[in-house]
Amino acid sequence: MTLLSIRDLTVHHGQLRAVDGLSLDVAKGEVLAIIGANGAGKSTLLRALAGLNLPTSGSVLLDGRDITRLPAHKRVAEGIALVPEGRRLFASLTVEENLLAGTYRKRPGPWTVAAVHELFPWMVDRRGQNASQLSGGEQQAVAIGRALLSNPDLLLIDELSLGLAPVIVRRIYEILPEIVGAGTTALIVEQDVSQAMRVADQVHCLLEGRSVLKGRPADLTAEQVEHAYFGIGAEPGTDPKAALTGQEGHD
């Protein structure tokens, strides 16, 4: 069953067409990884899904409901939560207070403060500590917990591993199956391609705002991913997928 359906989505970032006619589907219970180099349009896509950047054209459906023009604060109530790049915690608030901020438009569901503590046990003893005193990995965990407390159907995580030590990244990725197992579908933006390929059910590689390669990680070769990531073989005005496969592309 499809949870998220995007059709011909175009989003401008100022004068730049950051997302260009993108279409994709995410099934319920899936992890979809969006990969691509800097400037590929990954973060703009997530901001558009969260309602922070309204699209120029195209449509976004969540569980069959058209949310294309819905403002950001109403998308939370519809079941979308964003973990933004850079975490964006309230530095003057404690760990617990930052978590509780996620309950402002809480929906019915399994995620409570106690459930988040089970996911990240270290938070129990440090719930009174200011968020500014946490490491980058700990801040990322709090940002994820805050998003989960709205009980979203769709969790958006922007640049999950950015600036974090590899051991911390592995720990965060280890809890992703528990999040999905509780009924939350995840869409993650990731520059660490190998990590994304390990955890995702589906992968889309963006190049200049377009999806130039998609599929299940097991069906994609390292060469295909590398060529798509760097745009090798793609000529201006041609279908990038056709350039990769040597075949004419059809939608």
C-alpha positions as CSV (number, residue, x, y, z in Angstrom):
1,M,0.0,0.0,0.0
2,T,1.3,3.4,-1.0
3,L,1.7,6.0,1.8
4,L,3.4,8.8,-0.1
5,S,2.9,9.6,-3.8
6,I,4.7,12.4,-5.5
7,R,3.9,13.3,-9.1
8,D,5.8,15.7,-11.4
9,L,6.9,17.8,-8.4
10,T,8.9,20.9,-9.2
11,V,10.2,23.2,-6.4
12,H,12.2,26.4,-6.8
13,H,14.8,27.5,-4.2
14,G,14.9,31.2,-5.2
15,Q,15.5,31.3,-8.9
16,L,17.0,27.8,-8.9
17,R,14.8,24.8,-9.9
18,A,16.0,22.6,-7.1
19,V,13.5,19.8,-7.7
20,D,12.6,19.2,-11.3
21,G,9.5,17.1,-12.3
22,L,10.2,14.4,-9.7
23,S,7.8,11.4,-9.2
24,L,8.2,8.7,-6.7
25,D,6.2,6.4,-4.4
26,V,6.9,5.2,-0.9
27,A,5.0,2.1,0.5
28,K,3.8,1.9,4.0
29,G,6.5,0.4,6.3
30,E,9.4,1.1,3.8
31,V,12.6,3.0,4.3
32,L,13.3,5.1,1.2
33,A,16.8,6.6,0.9
34,I,17.4,9.7,-1.2
35,I,21.0,10.0,-2.2
36,G,23.0,12.5,-4.3
37,A,25.8,15.0,-4.2
38,N,25.5,18.5,-2.7
39,G,23.0,20.6,-4.6
40,A,21.1,17.7,-6.0
41,G,17.8,18.9,-4.4
42,K,17.6,16.4,-1.6
43,S,17.0,18.8,1.3
44,T,14.6,21.0,-0.8
45,L,12.6,17.8,-1.5
46,L,12.2,17.1,2.2
47,R,11.4,20.7,3.0
48,A,8.7,20.6,0.3
49,L,7.2,17.4,1.8
50,A,7.2,19.1,5.3
51,G,5.5,22.1,3.9
52,L,8.4,24.6,4.3
53,N,8.9,25.1,0.6
54,L,5.7,25.1,-1.5
55,P,6.0,23.5,-4.9
56,T,5.8,25.4,-8.2
57,S,3.9,22.5,-9.7
58,G,3.1,18.9,-9.2
59,S,1.3,17.0,-6.4
60,V,2.0,15.3,-3.1
61,L,-0.5,12.7,-1.7
62,L,-0.2,11.3,1.8
63,D,-2.3,8.1,2.2
64,G,-4.4,9.3,-0.7
65,R,-5.0,12.8,0.7
66,D,-3.8,15.7,-1.4
67,I,-1.4,17.8,0.9
68,T,0.3,19.7,-1.9
69,R,-0.7,23.2,-0.6
70,L,-1.1,22.3,3.1
71,P,0.9,24.6,5.4
72,A,3.7,23.0,7.5
73,H,1.9,23.1,10.8
74,K,-1.1,21.2,9.4
75,R,1.2,18.5,7.9
76,V,2.2,17.5,11.4
77,A,-1.4,16.8,12.2
78,E,-1.7,14.8,9.0
79,G,1.2,12.6,9.9
80,I,4.5,14.1,8.7
81,A,7.4,14.9,11.0
82,L,10.8,16.3,9.9
83,V,14.2,15.9,11.5
84,P,15.9,18.9,9.9
85,E,19.5,19.1,8.9
86,G,21.5,20.4,11.9
87,R,19.0,19.0,14.4
88,R,17.6,22.5,15.3
89,L,17.1,21.8,19.0
90,F,16.2,24.5,21.5
91,A,19.6,25.0,23.0
92,S,18.3,26.7,26.2
93,L,15.8,23.8,26.9
94,T,16.5,20.5,28.5
95,V,16.5,17.1,26.8
96,E,13.1,16.4,28.2
97,E,11.7,19.8,27.2
98,N,13.0,19.4,23.7
99,L,11.3,16.0,23.5
100,L,8.0,17.4,24.8
101,A,8.0,20.0,22.1
102,G,7.2,17.2,19.7
103,T,3.9,16.5,21.5
104,Y,2.5,19.9,20.6
105,R,0.3,18.4,17.8
106,K,0.6,14.8,19.0
107,R,-1.4,12.2,17.2
108,P,-2.6,8.8,18.6
109,G,0.1,6.2,18.3
110,P,2.8,4.2,20.1
111,W,5.3,6.9,20.7
112,T,5.5,8.3,24.2
113,V,8.4,9.8,26.2
114,A,8.8,6.4,27.8
115,A,9.0,4.7,24.4
116,V,11.6,7.2,23.3
117,H,13.6,6.5,26.5
118,E,13.5,2.8,25.6
119,L,14.9,3.6,22.2
120,F,17.6,5.8,23.7
121,P,18.1,4.7,27.4
122,W,20.8,7.3,28.1
123,M,18.1,10.1,28.0
124,V,16.6,8.9,31.2
125,D,19.6,10.0,33.4
126,R,20.2,13.2,31.3
127,R,16.7,14.4,30.8
128,G,17.4,17.6,32.8
129,Q,20.5,18.5,30.9
130,N,20.5,21.4,28.5
131,A,20.5,20.3,24.8
132,S,23.5,22.6,24.2
133,Q,25.7,20.4,26.3
134,L,25.0,17.2,24.2
135,S,27.3,15.8,21.5
136,G,26.2,15.9,17.9
137,G,25.1,12.3,18.0
138,E,23.1,12.8,21.2
139,Q,21.4,15.9,19.7
140,Q,20.5,13.9,16.6
141,A,18.9,11.2,18.9
142,V,16.9,13.9,20.7
143,A,15.8,15.4,17.3
144,I,14.6,12.0,16.2
145,G,12.8,11.4,19.5
146,R,11.1,14.8,19.3
147,A,9.8,14.0,15.8
148,L,8.6,10.5,16.8
149,L,6.5,12.0,19.7
150,S,4.1,13.5,17.1
151,N,3.4,9.9,16.1
152,P,4.0,10.4,12.4
153,D,3.1,8.1,9.6
154,L,6.0,9.5,7.6
155,L,9.3,10.4,9.3
156,L,11.6,12.6,7.2
157,I,15.3,12.7,8.3
158,D,17.5,15.2,6.5
159,E,21.3,14.4,6.3
160,L,21.1,11.8,9.1
161,S,24.9,11.2,9.4
162,L,26.2,14.7,8.6
163,G,29.0,15.6,11.0
164,L,28.7,12.5,13.1
165,A,31.3,9.9,13.9
166,P,30.8,6.6,12.1
167,V,30.2,4.7,15.4
168,I,27.4,7.1,16.3
169,V,25.9,6.8,12.8
170,R,25.8,3.0,13.1
171,R,24.1,3.2,16.4
172,I,21.4,5.5,15.1
173,Y,20.9,3.3,12.0
174,E,20.5,0.3,14.3
175,I,17.4,1.7,15.8
176,L,15.8,2.5,12.5
177,P,14.2,-1.0,12.2
178,E,12.5,-0.5,15.6
179,I,11.0,2.8,14.4
180,V,9.7,1.2,11.2
181,G,8.5,-1.8,13.1
182,A,6.4,0.4,15.2
183,G,4.5,1.5,12.1
184,T,6.4,4.6,10.9
185,T,7.5,4.8,7.3
186,A,10.9,6.6,6.9
187,L,12.3,8.8,4.1
188,I,16.0,9.6,4.7
189,V,18.3,11.9,2.9
190,E,21.9,10.6,3.1
191,Q,25.3,11.4,1.6
192,D,26.8,8.2,3.0
193,V,25.8,6.0,0.1
194,S,27.0,2.7,1.6
195,Q,25.1,3.3,4.8
196,A,21.9,4.2,2.9
197,M,22.2,1.2,0.7
198,R,22.4,-1.1,3.7
199,V,19.3,0.1,5.4
200,A,16.9,1.2,2.6
201,D,14.2,-0.8,0.9
202,Q,14.3,1.6,-2.0
203,V,16.9,4.1,-3.2
204,H,16.5,7.2,-5.4
205,C,19.6,9.0,-6.6
206,L,19.0,12.7,-7.4
207,L,21.0,14.8,-9.9
208,E,20.0,18.4,-10.5
209,G,16.6,17.8,-9.0
210,R,15.8,14.7,-11.0
211,S,15.7,11.1,-10.1
212,V,18.3,9.5,-12.3
213,L,18.5,6.1,-10.7
214,K,16.0,4.1,-8.6
215,G,15.5,0.6,-7.3
216,R,16.2,-1.8,-4.6
217,P,19.8,-1.7,-3.3
218,A,20.3,-5.4,-4.1
219,D,19.4,-4.7,-7.8
220,L,21.8,-1.8,-8.3
221,T,25.5,-2.1,-9.0
222,A,28.1,0.1,-7.4
223,E,29.0,1.3,-10.9
224,Q,25.4,2.3,-11.6
225,V,25.2,4.2,-8.3
226,E,28.5,6.0,-8.9
227,H,27.6,7.0,-12.4
228,A,24.2,8.3,-11.3
229,Y,25.7,10.1,-8.2
230,F,28.2,12.0,-10.3
231,G,26.2,12.3,-13.5
232,I,28.7,10.3,-15.5
233,G,27.4,9.7,-19.0
234,A,24.4,12.1,-18.7
235,E,24.3,14.6,-21.6
236,P,22.3,17.8,-21.4
237,G,18.8,17.3,-22.6
238,T,18.9,13.5,-22.4
239,D,17.2,11.1,-20.0
240,P,19.9,10.4,-17.4
241,K,18.6,6.9,-16.9
242,A,18.9,6.2,-20.6
243,A,22.5,7.4,-20.5
244,L,23.2,4.9,-17.7
245,T,21.6,2.0,-19.3
246,G,22.2,2.7,-23.0
247,Q,18.5,2.5,-23.6
248,E,15.8,5.0,-24.4
249,G,14.0,6.0,-21.2
250,H,10.3,5.7,-20.7
251,D,8.2,6.9,-17.8
